[in-house]
Amino acid sequence: MNTTHMLESARLSGCRGGRKTQVPAVSLAGLREEDNSWDYRGEFTKHLTHGFHSYPAMMIPQVARRLIENYSKPGDTVLDPFCGSGSVLVEAKVLGRNSWGIDLNRVALLVARAKTTPIDPERLRSEYFHLLERIYGCDCDSACLPEFFNIDYWFKAPVALQLARIKRGIEAISNPQDIHLREFFLVAFSETVRLSSNSRSHEFKLFRYSPEKLEAHNPDPLAIFREKVEKNIERMRDFYLACQANGTNHWCRPLFANTAEPISQIPSGSIDAVVTSPPYGDSRTTVAYGQFSRLSAQWLGFDDLEARTLDINLMGGRPPATLDCPRSSPSLQAAVSAIAETDQLRARQVLAFYIDLEKALHNIVDVVRPGGYLCIVIGNRRVRRVQLPTDLIIAEMGSSRGLAPEKIIVRNIPSKTMPLKNSPTNVAGDLEPTMHKEYIVVMKKPG
């Protein structure tokens, strides 16, 4: 049975295998409109502080900027409830908006704070010279190393000792008034950890180099750190000047919180516009944010257990026991049922993500003012050959919560960090396309 027939059959049966329940037909597909002006092919995406630290699946700043300009005005308050390393927050700051960001990844929040805190570049240069003096004058041995599981597996001994010297030098910035300086250098240190480890740096997940490549892998952490800091100071100069041009009284507040739970820190009805790009699926089967950040989190001294279990604590990390779908989305019911015909476990894993996504959407709506906008950038992935129309699922869930879906902008993804095709069955030659488009769902909260 092909995907179209599977979805049609599933639409009549609902989520739970053999139980026949009538589900309304999807009526939102007409909202989609192709617009190549949103592609930004060839545009530089690492200007200002956007290039501070690599991070998976970042929203490109041009898309964030255009959405903020289109759906808010100077002085408004913008929310990114899945802020990651803070791309939306940076753009909100330089556009003269206040902003909130929410994430469960402490490394991402560290990066977001550093990227959105303007610091006089001359002050940074002065502190950098003092920092180098401390690093070069530091004599570290094994007693300086942090204690976390498998440190010797992921880092060669000389590399670990150099990292310890760098970290000790940064930790000497202990004045509470200088926390922004300390965090600036910790972000460069975090990237240095990632690039100095025995894990393949171009992967989101932790994969150790092969024995042959590992033998030739002899990174110089101090050289990596110096290069990163010096580039970041230049990026901070540009960000600092941009903020000065728009005034420095616009605040940015990244929060450690779970968007799938009520957002108690943000006043109800205080958000003018939501601009965000949630995960495309659970971390285990899409982008492993926790694995990407784990080694940095451990070196930075964040809770080790929290770092190792982050992926299962993010959206969709815990599959439900049943296939009971939210009734707010007929498209979700159809897709989950189609997947369940061939793989019940994968169907439950997929469902877990959307259950958490619906909870998050409901909590986000609560903090948006009447007349405010929600702009959600998402990709539609395939699971077991079934296309998951996440853009329509979000529009349906939003509609059930009283939002008015206005449009779904379809943009091409000019560059990708994944192959153009993959093998969904792990059978040689059995290939299908991966995602090459993003969908921007624009919804309005009635005023």
Secondary structure, DSSP 4 states (H G I P E B T S, - for coil): --HHHHHHHHHHH-SSTT-----PPP--GGGEEE-GGG--TT----TTTTTSS--TTPPPHHHHHHHHHHH--TT-EEEETT-TT-HHHHHHHHTT-EEEEEES-HHHHHHHHHHTS---HHHHHHHHHHHHHHHHT----GGGS---TTHHHHS-HHHHHHHHHHHHHHHT---GGGHHHHHHHHHHHHHHHHHHSSB-TT-SS--BPPHHHHHH----HHHHHHHHHHHHHHHHHHHHHHHHHH-S---EEEEE--TTS--TTS-TT-EEEEEE---SS-TTTS--HHHHHHHHHHHHT--HHHHHTHHHHSTT-S--SS----TT-HHHHHHHHHHHTT-HHHHHHHHHHHHHHHHHHHHHHHHEEEEEEEEEEE---EETTEE--HHHHHHHHHHHTT-EEEEEEEEE-SS-SS-SEE-TT--TT--EE---EEEEEEEE---
